Amino acid sequence: MLEALIFVVFPFCMLFAAISDMLSMTIANRVSVLLVVVFALVAPLTDMGWAAYGGHFAAGALVLAVTFGLFAMGGMGGGDAKLLAATAVWMGLNVHLVEYLVASTLIGGLLTLAVLLYRKSPLSTVTGRNPFLRHFADETTGVPYGIALGLGGLVTYPDSPLMVWALTKLAT
């Protein structure tokens, strides 16, 4: 049961956030809350020590502080900031967090370039009313960065501490 939560909750939340941001330019607070609550309940039941457990929450607090500053300056959406912080809790204050941030940044850069190219193309006027593409075509909106955060999380999750624990548990 514990392994099932580890295998399902994080990927589901990342996919939900990506799709939600693509369709509505919002990431519901419940996604970030669910990530933090499930981690808080599941992690102590694994072989994670209390110092590492605290380090995971320190990672979330650090990322929230930085992203809150970016949000206050208008450089990031509030849902993106909360999702980044909640994801940081799952990754921890270690190399996995750096991998997640780098992967999300690279994917986000590619996504931003693709959206900018799409907005300048004649294709955007033809497909701009499509529910899946309308936010990509609208030059008055930002880039739905939750897509990059979700994909970055999915790419780096297999090496995260809880996933490694769950895979090891199933292998034995």
N, C-alpha and C positions, 0 to 999 in steps of 0.2 A: 504493500500500500504506500509506504513512504517513497519507494523508488518511483511508483506511478506518479505521485505528485511532482516529483523532481523532473520526470520525463515530460509531463504534460503542461503544468502551469506556466512555466517560463516561456516555452515556445508559443503556447496559445496566446499569452499576453502580448508577445512581440508581434505576432501576426495580426492580432486584433488591433493593436495600436497603429500598425502600418496601414491596414485597410481603412480604418476609421479616419486617419489623417488624410489619406488619399481622397476619400469620399466627402468628408465634411470639414477638413482643415482643423479638426479638434481631436484631442486624445482625452478620453474621459478620465477623471480622477480615480475612478474605481480600478482602473488598470494598474496604476502605480500603487494604490493602497493594497490591492490583492497581492502584488509582487512582494511588498514589504512584509505584510502579515504572514503570508505563506512561508517566506524565508525565516521569519522570526520564530515560527512554530516548528518548522522542519529541521533547521540547522542544528539545534541542540540535540536532536535525536540521532544525528550522524556522529561520526568520530571527530567532529570539529571541536577544538578546544575553546575555552572561553576567551582567550586572548585573540584568537583568530575570529571568533564570533564578533567580538567588539571591533576588530579591524574592518570587518565587512560593513558595520554600521558607520564607522569612521569614514570609510570610502563614500558611502551615501551622503553623509553630512558635508564632506569636502566638496563633492560634485554639486550638491544642492547649493552650497554657498557661492561657488563659481557661476553656476548657471542662473542663479537668482540675480546675480550682478549683471549678467548678460541680458536677462529678461528685463531688468530695470532700465537698461540702456537701449532697449528695443532691438537687440541683436538676436533674440531667440524667443520662441513662443513659450508660454507658461506650461503647456502640456508636454512639450519637448523637454523642458527643464526638469519637470517632475519625473518623467519617464527615464531620463538619463540618471537621475539620482537613485531611483528605485532599481534600475539595472545595475548600478554600481554596487548596491548592497549585495546582489547575487554574485558579482565578480570578485569583490573584496579589494583590499588595499594592497595590490600586488601586480604582477606582470599581466594578469588576465584583464584587469581594468584598462591597462595601457593598450593591450591588443584590441579590446572592444572600442575604445575611443579612436584608435587609428583606423580600424576597419570602418567604423561609422563615418569618420571624416572622409575617407577615400570614397566610400559609396555615396555620401552626401555631396561631395564635389562632382562626381560623375552625374548624379541626379540633377544637381543645379545646372550644370552645363547642358544636359539634355533638355531640361525645362526651358532654359533660355533660348536654345536653338529652336525648339518646338514653337515657342511664342512668336518667334520672328518668321516662322515658315507659313506659307499659305495653308498648310494642312490645319493649323490651329483655327482658322476661320471656318473651315468645313466641319471639323470634329469638335469644336469648342462647346457644343451643347450636349455632348455625350456625358452622362453622369460620372463616368470614370475619368474623363479628361478635362472637365470644365474648370477645375482649379489649376490645372497645368496651363490652360490657355489664357486664364485671366491675369493680365499684367498688373492688376491692382492688388493681387494677393501675393503672399510669399511662396516659398517652396515648402511643400508638405514634408518636412524633414523627419517626421515620424517614420516614414518609409525607410530612410537610411538607418535610423536608430533600430528599427525592428530587424532589418536585414543584418546589420552589424551584430546585433545580439544573437541572432540565429547562427551566424557564421562562427562566432567565438564561443558560444555556449558549450559545445562538446568538450572543451578544455577547462571549463570552470570547475571550481572545487566540488560543488555538490554533484555535478554531472559525473565527474571522475569517481566520486564516492559511490554513486548509484551504479555505474557501470562495473566497478570493481566488486560491489556487493552481488550483482547478478552473475558475474563470472565465477564466483566462488560457491 
